[in-house]
Amino acid sequence: MAKPQQIRKKKVSAHSKIGTRHCDSSPPSSPRPTLVSDSKAPTTGRKRKQRTLPPDQQDTGDASIEHRDNQSKSSSSSTNSYRIWDRAERSYWDSLSTLRLTSDCLRELNRQNALMKTSVPKTIPAVEHPGRYGSHRNPEGVLSRPTLWSSRKASKSKPDRKSPVDEEEETGGSSAYDSNFEHHLTQNHFFRCKYHGKRPANHQEWVEAIKQPRASLSSLRMSDEYEALSRAADDARNDKGQLMIQVLPKLMGEKNSYRSGKRVKFDNLEPLTQRILDARPDYYEGHHAGLENRLLREKLRTIITPSIRQDTPFLPNFFVQINDGGGSFAVAERRARHVGALAARGMHRLQCLGRTEAYDSNAYTISAIYYAQFLNLYTHHLTQPEGSGSPPHTHMIALKSVPLFDSPESLYEGLTAIRNASEKANEYREQFIESANLRLESDTPQD
């Protein structure tokens, strides 16, 4: 009979063999688990427990080093792109003499504060003009340029956010066309009618032209057309896409034969100012880009050819901006002011091609805004610079405003005005193109 001590030894030996067989029976291809000490275990005399890390968290040597290198490269690339974006963003805001308290303005202030937070000394230098920078307001109540030492709490800015000077948003209430954008235009001599604008020399000619009766719009047909169009406009009043489909063709006429484009980005034109965004009118009319005008388009490629797409019309001088009920009229007016200034510059450069430059103060460009069932027409023209080396002044002048759906008569008046304006703009386009082609063929400057 075995003694108790021997029986106890045999049991321990049997258990140890079972444990050995269990470890050896594991698949040879599976990685051996890494054992790490549990730092939270109490410091007692007993042996510390060890926990097993899952395979995806185990240190595999070279793989871990490669992962850290990739993280470092990604961080470096992100930093470089962030610095490039920062320089592009600041060039726009630094060009403004005064700033308005818009959401983009405050976001830019927070972003610059966040950038300076890591590079400025702990001791903030004294501001030389506390009267201006302390309150951030001048006597006129307009926000002056804020300093980077603002006490406003800085928030982290996303470097991949698109700058308002880089890309226009698709919505009608785009923050890219805020009051700071308007101030930027005014500061660079692109004026609007309510303040600095001057009427063109041919203003009365435009007034008479848009009032001319049209045979296609007889008063007998307007009653039925009024009901159908007013119903369609009311159903689509909060949907810009439906307004473009249902209302815009009725405004311009089903038989309109002029070359046109919708939502074409003007990415081929020289910008009005440095770092200004590309225009994108809802609708515009221009001339067919045929082979007969190839030399003309090459001469003024970045002035009269709006898009890099070869099939789009060139020399645009008639625009329509459609806004739904959720849009802002101020934004629509700034957009019209933007594209109108580009077109007025193009018409002027074409008029002066091959001859001595002169400013006749006539308007050859027109734009229309459909907003809240109102139709507003504007002319755009250039005037003589005030001094040598200064740029010419561009003016946007109100021509007519019509409540389209007050009555069948008001609808007739509005449709007559916009279609006559389109026809008048086309006459100017054809006249300027024909005259410029003749000068290019003769290749002799004319006064």
Summary of the structure (lengths in Angstrom):
residues: 447
radius of gyration: 34.8
end to end distance: 134.0
largest distance: 134.0
contacts: 1240
relative contact order: 0.10
helix: 44%
strand: 13%
